[in-house]
Amino acid sequence: MSVMSSNRVSLSHQHQASEITSTQLEQLRTRIQHHPQSSKLLALLEALTQFELGRFLLQHGGLNAYWTSFLMRGYLQTHLRHPLEHWLVHEAPMVIATRERYHIFGEQLQQHVQSGMHIGSLPCGLFDEIHFLDPERISTLDLTGIDFDPVALSGAEAALKDLPWSLRTEQLDAWALQATHIFDVLICHGLNIYEANPKRLFDLYQRCFNALQPEGWLLTSYISEPPTVTKKARWQVHCPEHLPQQQWLFQDVIAARWQAYMSMDAMTQLLHQVGFRHIQIIEDSQRIFPTVWAQKK
């Protein structure tokens, strides 16, 4: 996934060691030094500089294709040495919900995808969801991965090279998608959490709608409103004692860019306005990162 920003380096670049300069660190310390929990925030800041994922988050405020895939799958082959890195990967409620959302996506694809279908993903990242599909059950499949990040596209090609299906990749900004009546299933995950403008969200999903075949399905998601935003929050966090540290880490130290939330009603209404029907919302166990199936009629 690649999201452009005027005040941060793009998330689009090769995976490489992330280095924080002394100037950047001083700017971060200055920003948080007057926070009521400044001592805890400064300790978290220092801890984040001790491992590569932490340094990347400090620099970019979000995840690229490599680190998204790492949190979904790659961490299983990695020894996490730093306590905060272990907490971030295994205990942060948002990360747990994201990983559960990923598995729900996989389960839905397993149920709905059949041989001969054309599956698109926008932005595709490393196209991780495709690994849930069984080549012995699905003999033929056309895959199209679309991403603004050329490194994500080359990563997807490498990750799927041993699968028997046809893969086409295209470097394109999501809001420039012009395809019509192409896909049987289109996966569009991860953009709306960075975008709060209703008009741009409508435009994005309208482009997804147009790209689908009649009766085609959109597979998407959203972050539901947290308790800090509304008293009607649906969140049911397994370990609420982790919420303060999650807020300090993502909101106050990293200033994460995935701060665009939606209610279930707002998401449903948006997709109805675009023209989707048979909208099904599947919540993760913490109700943080719901999955959405919506059909073009």
SESE-933254 format. One line per field, with one value per residue (C-alpha): x, y, z. Coordinates in Angstrom, 1 decimal, padded with zeros to 4 digits. Layout:
! residues N
xx = (X,...)
yy = (Y,...)
zz = (Z,...)
//
This chain:
! residues 297
xx = (000.0,001.2,-000.4,001.0,001.4,002.7,004.4,005.8,007.9,005.8,005.2,006.3,009.9,012.1,012.3,015.6,016.9,015.1,017.4,016.2,018.4,019.1,017.2,014.1,014.3,014.6,011.5,009.6,010.7,009.7,006.3,005.5,007.3,004.3,002.0,000.5,002.1,005.4,007.7,005.9,005.8,009.5,010.2,008.1,009.8,013.2,012.0,010.7,014.1,015.5,013.9,013.3,009.5,009.5,011.8,009.8,006.6,008.3,009.4,006.3,003.3,002.0,002.9,004.1,003.5,006.4,005.5,001.8,002.7,005.1,002.3,000.0,002.4,006.1,006.3,005.8,009.3,010.9,012.3,011.1,013.8,012.6,009.7,007.8,008.1,006.7,003.8,003.2,003.0,001.2,-000.8,-001.7,-005.5,-005.4,-002.8,-004.7,-007.8,-006.0,-004.6,-008.1,-009.5,-006.9,-008.0,-011.7,-010.8,-009.1,-012.2,-014.5,-012.4,-012.2,-016.1,-016.7,-013.9,-014.3,-012.3,-012.3,-012.9,-011.0,-009.8,-008.4,-006.8,-006.5,-004.0,-002.6,000.5,002.0,-001.5,-001.3,-004.9,-004.4,-002.4,-005.6,-006.8,-006.2,-004.8,-006.0,-009.6,-009.3,-007.5,-007.7,-007.7,-006.9,-005.3,-004.7,-002.7,-002.9,-000.7,000.9,004.1,006.2,008.1,004.8,004.0,007.4,007.0,003.6,005.0,007.8,005.4,002.9,005.4,005.0,001.2,-000.3,-002.6,-002.2,-001.0,-001.0,000.2,-000.4,001.1,-001.8,-003.2,-006.5,-008.3,-007.2,-008.8,-010.8,-011.6,-015.2,-016.8,-013.6,-013.5,-015.7,-014.2,-012.3,-010.4,-010.0,-008.5,-006.5,-007.2,-010.3,-008.4,-006.2,-008.9,-011.6,-013.0,-016.5,-016.4,-013.1,-014.4,-017.5,-015.2,-013.0,-015.9,-017.6,-014.5,-014.5,-018.2,-017.5,-014.6,-016.8,-018.8,-022.5,-023.2,-019.5,-018.4,-016.4,-014.4,-013.4,-013.1,-013.0,-011.9,-014.9,-015.1,-013.2,-014.4,-012.3,-014.5,-018.0,-019.9,-021.6,-018.4,-018.8,-015.3,-015.0,-011.3,-010.1,-007.5,-008.6,-005.5,-003.6,-005.6,-003.7,-000.4,-001.9,-003.2,000.1,002.1,000.0,-001.7,000.7,004.2,003.9,001.0,-000.3,-002.0,-004.7,-007.1,-010.1,-012.9,-016.4,-019.6,-021.4,-024.3,-022.0,-020.2,-023.4,-025.0,-021.9,-021.9,-025.7,-025.2,-022.6,-025.0,-024.0,-026.6,-026.6,-024.1,-022.8,-020.6,-018.5,-017.0,-013.8,-014.0,-013.1,-015.3,-012.4,-011.8,-015.0,-014.9,-017.5,-018.9,-021.0,-022.5,-022.9,-026.5)
yy = (000.0,003.5,006.7,010.1,012.9,016.4,016.4,012.9,010.8,008.6,005.1,004.0,002.9,-000.2,-002.0,-000.8,000.0,003.1,005.6,008.4,011.5,013.4,016.3,014.2,012.8,016.3,017.4,014.4,015.1,018.7,017.8,015.5,017.1,019.0,016.0,015.1,011.7,013.0,010.7,007.6,009.0,009.8,006.3,004.9,007.1,005.9,002.3,002.7,003.7,000.4,-001.8,-001.4,-001.5,001.2,003.4,003.0,004.0,007.1,008.2,007.5,007.3,004.3,001.0,000.1,-003.2,-004.9,-004.0,-004.7,-008.2,-008.6,-007.9,-010.3,-013.2,-012.4,-012.0,-015.8,-016.3,-013.6,-013.5,-010.3,-009.2,-005.9,-006.0,-003.1,-004.8,-008.0,-006.0,-004.1,-007.3,-009.6,-007.4,-004.1,-004.3,-002.5,-004.9,-008.0,-006.7,-006.0,-009.6,-011.0,-008.8,-010.3,-013.9,-012.9,-011.6,-015.0,-016.9,-014.9,-015.4,-019.1,-019.2,-017.0,-017.4,-019.9,-021.1,-018.7,-015.5,-012.3,-011.0,-007.4,-005.8,-002.0,-001.2,-004.8,-004.5,-008.0,-009.5,-011.6,-012.6,-014.8,-017.2,-018.4,-019.8,-023.5,-024.1,-027.7,-026.4,-023.3,-024.3,-021.0,-017.5,-014.1,-011.7,-008.0,-006.1,-002.3,-000.1,003.3,001.7,000.0,-001.9,-003.3,-004.5,-006.2,-007.7,-009.1,-010.6,-012.3,-013.5,-015.1,-016.4,-020.1,-020.0,-021.3,-018.4,-015.4,-012.2,-008.8,-005.7,-002.0,001.1,003.5,005.8,004.5,007.6,007.4,003.9,004.0,000.3,-000.8,-004.2,-006.0,-007.8,-010.5,-009.6,-006.4,-006.2,-002.5,-002.4,000.2,003.5,004.7,004.6,007.4,009.4,011.3,013.4,012.0,013.2,011.4,008.2,008.3,008.8,005.8,003.4,004.7,003.7,000.3,-000.1,000.8,-001.7,-004.6,-006.9,-006.9,-009.1,-008.6,-008.2,-005.6,-006.8,-003.9,-002.8,000.2,001.1,001.6,004.6,004.1,005.1,008.2,009.5,008.4,007.0,004.6,002.9,-000.8,-001.7,-004.7,-004.9,-008.2,-006.6,-003.0,-002.4,-002.2,000.8,003.6,002.4,002.0,005.5,006.9,005.0,005.5,008.8,010.8,009.5,008.2,010.5,007.6,008.6,005.9,008.1,008.1,006.2,005.3,004.0,000.9,003.1,005.6,002.8,001.1,004.4,005.3,002.0,002.2,005.7,004.4,001.7,-001.4,-003.8,-006.9,-005.3,-007.6,-006.4,-009.0,-007.8,-009.0,-010.3,-006.8,-004.9,-002.7,-003.5,-004.8,-006.5,-005.6,-007.6,-005.6,-006.6,-004.6,-004.8)
zz = (000.0,-000.8,000.4,-000.5,002.0,001.7,005.1,005.3,003.1,000.9,002.1,-001.4,-001.4,-001.1,002.2,003.8,007.2,008.6,010.3,012.5,012.5,015.7,014.2,013.7,017.2,018.7,016.7,018.0,021.6,021.3,020.0,023.0,025.9,027.1,027.0,030.5,030.1,028.5,030.5,029.2,025.7,025.7,026.9,024.1,021.6,022.7,022.5,019.0,017.8,018.9,016.2,012.5,012.4,015.1,013.2,010.0,011.9,013.3,009.9,007.9,010.3,008.4,006.8,003.4,001.6,003.2,006.8,006.3,005.1,008.0,010.5,008.8,007.9,008.1,011.9,012.2,010.8,012.9,016.4,018.0,020.3,021.7,024.3,022.6,019.2,020.7,022.3,019.0,017.0,019.5,021.9,020.4,019.9,016.5,015.2,016.5,014.8,011.6,011.5,012.2,009.4,007.1,008.0,007.6,004.1,003.4,004.6,002.5,-000.6,000.0,000.1,-002.9,-005.4,-008.2,-011.1,-014.1,-012.0,-012.3,-008.9,-008.5,-005.5,-005.0,-003.5,-003.8,-001.6,-001.7,-002.5,000.7,000.7,-002.4,-000.3,001.3,-002.0,-002.9,-006.4,-006.3,-006.0,-008.2,-011.4,-013.3,-012.0,-013.4,-010.9,-011.3,-008.6,-008.7,-006.5,-006.7,-005.3,-007.9,-005.2,-003.9,-007.4,-007.8,-004.3,-005.3,-008.4,-006.4,-003.7,-006.1,-008.7,-007.6,-007.9,-011.1,-011.9,-014.2,-012.6,-014.1,-012.2,-012.9,-011.3,-010.7,-008.1,-006.8,-007.6,-011.3,-011.8,-015.0,-015.5,-016.2,-016.0,-015.3,-012.0,-010.4,-007.0,-006.2,-002.9,-001.8,001.7,003.5,001.7,003.6,006.9,005.6,003.9,005.8,003.0,002.1,-001.5,-002.1,-000.4,-002.6,-005.7,-004.6,-004.2,-007.3,-009.2,-007.6,-008.5,-012.1,-012.3,-011.2,-013.5,-013.0,-009.9,-008.9,-005.3,-003.5,-000.5,001.7,005.4,007.7,011.2,013.4,015.7,018.9,022.4,022.3,019.4,020.4,023.3,020.8,020.0,019.2,020.3,022.6,023.3,024.7,026.9,027.5,029.7,026.4,025.1,026.9,025.5,022.0,022.1,023.4,020.8,017.6,018.3,020.5,019.5,016.0,015.0,012.8,009.7,009.9,011.9,009.6,011.3,010.2,011.8,010.5,009.4,007.6,005.7,004.7,003.6,001.6,-000.3,-000.9,-002.4,-004.7,-005.9,-004.0,-002.6,-000.4,001.9,004.6,007.5,009.3,012.5,014.0,017.6,019.0,016.5,015.6,011.9,010.2,006.8,004.2,001.3,-001.1,-004.5,-007.6,-008.9)
//
